[in-house]
Amino acid sequence: MSAKPIAFFDVDKTLCDCYTGFPTTIELMRRKIVKKRRILQAIFYNAIGRIYVNADVRRMYEIAIADMAGTHIDYILQIGKEAFEKSVKPKMYIEGIEEIERLKGEGFTVALLSSAPYMLVKNMEKFLQIEHSFSNGPEIVDGILQKKFREPLCYKEGKVQVARQFAESQGVPLQDCRFYSDSVSDLPLLSLVGHPRVVNPDAKLEREAERRNWPILRFQRTLGRAAL
C-alpha cells in the first residue's frame, strides 16, 4: 500500500483572514499571563503582514515564552481555544475548510504548518478534524511550559526542515506533497513541494507564482460573514 500524499497548510491569511498571534497575545494579557507591556508586541504582530518577511519571529516568541514559563499546557490550550473561538474561527475561510475536506476525501494527510502560536493552532487542528499540526511554542516538560524555545523555528527554512522530517516519517517525498500559503516567506518550501498552491498571495509571492505558473487560489468567504 502506497503512502498517503500530504497537503501542508499555512494558517495566517491562508486559512483565516487574520494574524492569530494578535488575539492570542491579547487573551494571555487579559489572564495576566503575558505582561501588559507586551501590547506593543501584539500590535506589531497584528501589523506584521506588511513587513512579515523581515520580522524577528524568534524574538517575538522568546519574549512571550518567558512570560508563560511555568504555566500548565492544559490551561494555555484552554486560553488558545477561547481566542480561537472568539476571534479566529469567525474569520476562517469557508473555501479553505472545503478544500481540506475535499483533500481528506481524496486520501490526503492534511497538516497545518505555521509560525502561529501552538496554543491556537492546536485548537484549529481539532476544529478541522485533522491529526497533524506544526507551529511555534516552548518546550513542555511534564505538562509545564519551559523557557526554552522548541526547535526548529517553524518559519522560512525552518518550515522546510519540519515538512521534510514529517514527510520522511510518512514515507512520502516532498515532490508528492502540496503546500498552501499566502506569503513570500514560505517560498523555500513552496519551491520544494511538487504541488505548490498559492492562496490570496502578497504582492511578491503573486509575482513569483505568475512567473512559475503556480496555481493561485482566492479564498474570500468567512464563517463569520456567512452567519450574518
C-alpha positions in Angstrom: 0.0 0.0 0.0 1.5 3.4 -1.1 1.9 6.2 1.4 -0.7 8.9 1.5 0.2 12.2 -0.1 0.5 15.2 2.3 -1.1 18.6 2.0 0.5 21.2 4.2 -1.4 24.4 5.0 -0.1 27.7 6.3 -2.6 29.4 8.8 -2.5 33.2 9.0 -4.1 34.8 5.9 -4.2 31.4 4.2 -6.9 29.6 6.2 -8.1 32.7 8.2 -8.4 36.3 7.4 -6.2 37.4 10.4 -2.9 37.1 12.2 -3.6 34.7 15.0 -0.8 36.0 17.3 -2.7 39.2 18.0 -5.9 37.8 19.6 -3.8 35.1 21.4 -1.5 37.7 22.9 -4.5 39.9 24.0 -6.1 36.9 25.7 -2.9 36.0 27.5 -2.6 39.6 28.7 -6.2 39.5 29.9 -5.4 36.5 32.0 -2.3 38.3 33.3 0.0 35.6 32.0 1.7 37.9 29.5 2.7 41.3 30.8 0.7 44.3 29.7 3.7 45.9 28.3 3.7 43.2 25.6 0.8 45.1 24.0 3.3 46.6 21.6 4.3 43.1 20.6 0.7 42.3 20.0 0.2 45.4 17.9 3.3 44.5 15.9 2.0 41.0 15.2 -1.3 42.4 14.0 0.5 44.6 11.5 3.1 42.1 10.6 1.6 41.3 7.2 3.1 44.4 5.8 6.7 43.5 6.9 6.4 39.8 7.6 9.4 38.7 5.6 11.7 40.8 7.8 10.1 40.1 11.1 12.1 38.7 14.0 9.7 35.9 14.7 12.1 34.1 17.1 12.5 37.2 19.3 8.7 37.7 19.5 8.2 34.1 20.7 11.1 34.2 23.1 9.6 37.3 24.8 6.1 35.6 25.1 7.6 32.3 26.3 9.5 34.0 29.1 6.1 35.2 30.5 4.3 31.9 30.0 7.0 29.6 31.5 5.8 27.7 34.5 2.2 27.5 33.3 0.5 24.2 32.6 -0.2 23.4 29.0 -3.8 22.5 29.6 -4.5 26.0 30.9 -2.7 27.5 27.9 -4.6 25.4 25.4 -7.9 26.4 27.0 -6.9 30.1 26.6 -6.0 29.3 23.0 -9.4 27.7 22.5 -11.1 30.8 23.7 -9.0 33.0 21.4 -9.7 30.7 18.5 -13.5 30.5 19.1 -13.9 34.2 19.7 -11.5 35.9 17.3 -10.2 33.4 14.7 -12.9 30.9 13.9 -15.3 33.6 12.5 -12.5 34.7 10.2 -11.7 31.2 8.8 -12.2 30.9 5.1 -15.0 28.6 4.0 -13.1 27.8 0.8 -10.2 26.7 2.9 -12.3 24.4 5.0 -13.9 23.0 1.9 -10.5 22.4 0.3 -9.3 20.5 3.4 -12.5 18.3 3.4 -12.0 17.6 -0.3 -8.4 16.6 0.2 -9.3 14.3 3.1 -11.9 12.7 0.9 -9.2 12.1 -1.7 -7.0 10.3 0.8 -4.5 13.1 1.6 -2.9 13.5 5.0 -3.6 17.2 6.0 -1.2 19.1 8.3 -1.1 22.7 9.5 2.4 24.2 9.1 2.5 27.7 10.6 4.6 30.2 12.6 1.4 31.0 14.5 1.1 30.1 18.3 0.9 26.4 19.2 -1.9 27.1 21.7 -4.1 28.4 18.9 -3.0 26.2 16.0 -3.7 23.0 18.1 -7.3 24.2 18.5 -7.6 24.9 14.8 -6.4 21.4 14.2 -9.2 20.0 16.4 -11.8 22.1 14.7 -10.7 20.9 11.2 -10.6 17.3 12.4 -7.1 16.6 11.2 -4.4 14.8 13.0 -1.2 16.9 12.5 -0.1 20.4 13.1 3.3 22.1 13.4 3.7 25.5 14.9 5.8 27.6 17.3 6.0 27.3 21.1 8.1 26.4 24.1 9.3 23.0 25.1 7.0 21.2 27.5 8.2 19.0 30.4 5.6 17.1 32.5 2.9 19.4 31.2 4.7 22.6 32.2 5.9 25.2 29.7 9.6 25.9 29.8 11.6 29.0 28.8 13.4 27.2 26.0 12.0 27.5 22.5 11.1 24.4 20.7 13.3 23.8 17.6 13.2 24.2 14.7 11.6 27.5 14.3 8.5 27.0 12.1 9.3 29.8 9.7 11.0 30.2 6.3 13.7 27.5 6.0 12.5 26.0 9.4 9.3 25.1 7.7 11.3 23.1 5.1 13.0 21.2 7.9 9.7 20.4 9.6 7.9 19.4 6.4 10.8 17.3 5.2 11.1 15.4 8.6 7.3 14.7 8.7 7.2 13.7 5.0 10.1 11.3 5.6 8.4 9.8 8.7 5.3 9.1 6.5 7.4 7.7 3.6 6.4 10.5 1.2 8.8 12.6 -0.9 8.2 16.3 -0.9 7.6 16.0 -4.6 4.3 14.2 -3.8 3.2 16.9 -1.3 1.2 20.1 -1.6 1.7 23.4 0.3 -0.9 26.1 0.6 0.4 29.6 1.6 -0.1 33.3 1.1 3.3 34.6 2.0 6.6 35.0 0.1 8.3 34.0 3.4 7.1 30.5 2.5 8.9 30.5 -0.9 11.6 28.0 0.3 9.0 25.2 0.9 6.7 26.2 -2.0 9.7 25.8 -4.3 10.4 22.2 -3.0 7.0 20.6 -2.9 5.7 19.1 -6.1 2.4 20.8 -6.0 2.5 24.4 -4.6 -0.8 26.2 -4.1 -0.7 30.0 -3.6 -3.7 31.4 -1.6 -4.5 35.1 -1.5 -0.8 35.9 -2.1 1.1 39.0 -1.1 2.4 41.1 -4.0 5.9 39.5 -4.1 4.5 35.9 -3.9 1.9 36.7 -6.6 4.6 37.8 -9.0 6.6 34.7 -8.3 3.6 32.4 -8.7 2.8 34.0 -12.0 6.4 33.6 -13.2 6.4 29.9 -12.2 2.8 29.2 -13.4 1.7 28.1 -10.0 -2.0 27.9 -9.3 -3.3 30.9 -7.4 -6.4 30.4 -5.3 -8.7 33.1 -3.9 -10.4 32.4 -0.6 -12.9 35.1 0.4 -15.9 33.8 2.3 -15.5 33.6 6.1 -17.6 31.7 8.6 -18.5 35.0 10.4 -19.8 36.7 7.3 -21.7 33.6 6.3 -23.5 33.6 9.6 -24.8 37.2 9.1 
